[in-house]
Amino acid sequence: MSEEELLDVWRRLIEGEIDVLVCTTLIETGVDVPNCNTLIIENADCMGLAQLHQLRGRVGRTNRRAYAYFTFRRGKVLSEIATKRLDAIREFTRFGSGFRIAMKDLEIRGAGSVLGQSQSGHLASVGYDMYIKLLNEAILKQQGKAPE
C-alpha cells in the first residue's frame, strides 16, 4: 500500500467511514481511533502475548462494544506456546488485565538469565562482555560523560 493510500485509509477510519480494521502491527502502539470497534489479527499465533494485548487495546476505547478477532491459518497445528498465548489473551479480557497478561507471559517464556548461556536479543548477538561495555557507554552518554 502506498503512503497516499495509507493516509486515505486513516482519514476514512478517523472520519468513521470504516469501522473494521484489518492490519499489520503498524497500529500496535500510539494509535487512537475511538470510532474503530472491530479488529482482525491474521496469523495471531506468530505474535507474542504482549503484542496481542497491545493490538487488542486499539479497539474498545469508547462506550461502543468492541471486537478483536485473533485468527490463524485453517488447519495449522499450533505449537504449545502459541496455544498458551492465545488461551491467555482469550482468558484475560477485563480492563486492567495487563499485569495478569505480563505474569502469564513470564510463566510461558520464563524469566531468563542475564548471565546464563541461553540468550536472545542484543546480548546474544554481541556477547556478555561487549554488551556490558556498550551498556556502560550508553549510561555515561546519557549522563553527559565521555565514554572511557
N, C-alpha and C positions, 0 to 999 in steps of 0.2 A: 504494500500500500504506500503510495507516495505521501509526502508530507502534506500536500494540499488536500488529498483525500482524507487523511487522518484528522486534519483540522476541521474539515467539513463534518465528519462523523462526531467529533467532540462538540461542535457547535449544535448539531441536531440533538445530541444527547442532553446537553445542558438546557436547551430550549424545550425539551420534553417531547420531541418528535419520535425519539427512540426510547424504549424503556426495557429492552433486553440487550445485554452487552455480552457478546462472545469475544473473548480477548486473550491476549498473551499476558505475561506478568507485568506488562507495561503499567498497569494500574495498581500494582501491589501496594505501593505507599505514596502518600502525598496527594492522592486524587480524591476529591469530594464532589460527588454528583448526587445531590439529595433526591432527585426525582427518579433515579435508577433503582428499580426494585427487584431486578432479576439478573443473576449472574450465572453463566455456564462455564465451567472449567473443563477443558479437554485434557486427557492424559493426567488426571489428578494423582494417579498412582506414582508418577515420576517426581512429584514435588514433596518438599519437606513439610512437616507438620506446622511449623511457624509460618511458612509461606502460604499454606492453605488457609490458616487462620487470618492472616493479613488480607488475603484476597476476599475471603468471606466478609470481612469487615468493611468492604467497599459498598455494600448494599445494606439497606435497613437503617439508614441514618435519619429517617423521619418517622412519622407515625404510620406510614403505609406498611402493610405486610410485605416482607421481602423473602426472596427465594434465592438460594445458592445451590446449584447442581454441580456435583463433582463426578465427572464421567471418566471412563477408561474404555479401551478398545474391547468390543464384543469378543468373547471367547478367550480373552487374555487371562492367563493364570497369574494371579498376583503373588508377589513374594510375601513372606510372613511379615516383614517390616512394613511394606506398603499397606497390607491389610490392617495392621495395628494403627497406622497413621490415619487411614480412612475411618476406622472404627472410632478413634478418638475424636476426630473432627465431627463425626455424627453424634457422639455422646455429649460433648461439651458445647452446647449451643446457647446457653444463657449469657446475658450481658455480663461482662466481667470475668469470663472464663479463661482469660489469658494466662493466669497463674497456673491453673489446673492443666492447661494445654502445655505450658512450659515444663511442668513436672512430669507429664506423660512423655514428652519428647525426651527428657532426661532419662526416664526409665527405658524407653525404646532404644535410644542411641548410646546410652551410657555416658558417664562423666568424662571419660578420657583421662589423660595424664600428660602434663607438660613435659615431664622428664621421661616418659615411657618410650618404648621402641616404636609403637604404632601411633602414627600421627597423620594428620591431614592438614590441608591449607598451607599457609605460609611456612609454618615450622617444618613441615615435611619437605618443602621444596628447597629450603636453604640450610637446613641442619640447625641443631640447637645452639651451638656456639655463635654462628653467624646471626641467627635470629636474635639472641641476646645483645650482640653488638649493634645490630640495626635498631632494636628496641631502645637501647640506651641513647643512641644518636638521635632518635626521634624525640625522646624525652628532653634531652638537652636542647634541641632545636625549639621545642615548644616553650621551654623556659628562657629562651633567648640567649642561650650559651653556645659557644662554639664546641662542636664535637672534638673529642680528644684524638 
